[in-house]
Amino acid sequence: MGAIGIEQATVALHRHQKCRDPKAAGRGASLWEVHGESPVVIVVLGILPRHQKYHLCDPHNAVQNMLLAAHALGLGTCWVGVRDTPMEDKFRDILGVPRDLRVVCAFPVGHPAETAKSSREPLEKIVSYERYRG
């Protein structure tokens, strides 16, 4: 449920070869390199006409849940922002996304070829308790 009680996101699951074809990528070749070998790419759309203020919040919340679910299932993902990049129109054209929707992001889902190593800071360095300590 969205912030104002209305779903603000929709998802397109696709295995469309053109979405993974570097020749179709043009200037966004690195995006296609990320998606290239994945069996499926999830494309998340924001529904702009429903609410101007929240059409981007709910899609990002939905993506976070999908990324966590994929990780729990042992699947690999790589979130890639698409909105306001040259790739938004490419996704729009390939998938037939109407102009009143925004292509917010896309991410491949599949079994990872290698195990990623985390470079995260320990919580003690990034979390402040009771008062911000910078």
N, C-alpha and C positions, 0 to 999 in steps of 0.2 A: 504494500500500500504506500502510496506517495505521501509527501509531506502535507498535502492538503486533501488527502483521501482519494486521489485519482492517480492511477498509474501514469507515469510520465516517460516510461521507457518501453521500447520494444526491441526484440532481438531477432536477427536474421542469422540462421545457421547455414553455412554454405560449404560446398566442396567444389565450387566452380573453378575450373582450371585457369581461366583468365585472371582470377584473383591471386594466383600463385605464379603467374608467368612474368619473368623479369622483362620481357619485351613489351608487355602491356604496362609496365610500371612507369616508364619514362623517367622523370626526375626523382621518383621515390623508390629507386631500386633497392635501397637498404630495407625498406618495409617488406618488399617481396622476398628478400633473403631470409627474413625472420619467419615469414609465413610459408615459404617454399615447400618444405617437405611435410608439413603437418597434414593430418588426414581431414581436419575440419578447422575452419576459421569462424569465430563468433564475432559478428558485427553488431554493435549496440547503437541503437538510434534513439535520439531524443525527440519527443513529440512536442514541437514548438507551439502549436496553436492552443494546447490545453492550458498552459500557464507559462507566461513569459519568464517568470522569476525562477521556477523550479524545473524547467525542462532539462537542465544539466545535472541537477543534484541526484535525482532518482536513478538515472542511468549509471552514474558512478557508484552509487550504493549497490545496485544490482551487479555490476562488474566485480566489485570487491567480494560479494558473496559467491559468485561463480568461480573466481580465482581461488578462494579458500576451499570450495568444494572440490575443485579439480586437484588441488594439492593433497587434500585428504584422500583422494582416490589414487594417488601416486602419479598423476598426470602433470605434465609440464605446460606452462603458459608463458606468454610474454606480452604484457599490456603495451599497446602502441596507440598513442593519441592520434586521431585523424581529423577532428574538428578544426576548421580554420587552417588547414594545410592543403597543398595541391592534391593530396590523396583523397580528400573528401569527395571531390567531383569524380574522380576515377571510380571509387566505390559506388557512388550514386549512379553512374552510367552503367557499370557492370551489373549491378543488382537491381536497377530500375527503381531506386529510392526517390519518392516524390520530393519536391522542393519544400514542402511544409514540415519535413523531418530533417533533423541534423544527424549526420554520421559522426557519432561522438568518438568511438574508438573501435578497435578490432584486436582480437588476440587469437593466435593459433592455440590449439589444444591437441596434445598427443603425448606419447611416451617419450620422455627425454632421452637423447642420445648419450648424455653425460650427466653426472650429478653436479649441481651448482654448489659453489662454496659461498657462504654468507660473509659479507664484509661489514655487517652491522656493528654499530657501537653498542657497548653494554648499556642496559637500561639506566644504570646509575649515572651515566654521562648525559643522557638525553631526557630523563624524567625529573621534574621538580615536584616535591611534595609540599603541600600547604602554602608555599610561596615560591614564586619564580626566582631562580638563582642564576639564570643566564649562563 
